[in-house]
Amino acid sequence: MAEHQDGQSRAAWTAVTILLIASFLMCLAVVVKSWPMAIVGMVLVVAGVAAGKILAMAGFGQTKPERSRASTDTR
């Protein structure tokens, strides 16, 4: 398991940062009773997920480890 970096990539950090801001805005919207702020938070959730996926597809995500021949053989 030492070869895995557990999401230590630009794509993951970007997605998490956007999602944290979105969750903060949605929590704040509940406290101050603001629908527009809640909607902005919801839009940011979609944007954060999309940004993470797009960056990962663009090559900024974590690289997958090579599979050995033994792990793909039928048992």
Secondary structure, 3 states (H helix, E strand, C coil): CCCCCCCCCHHHHHHHHHHHHHHHHHHHHHHHCCHHHHHHHHHHHHHHHHHHHHHHHHHHCCCCCCCCHHHHCCC
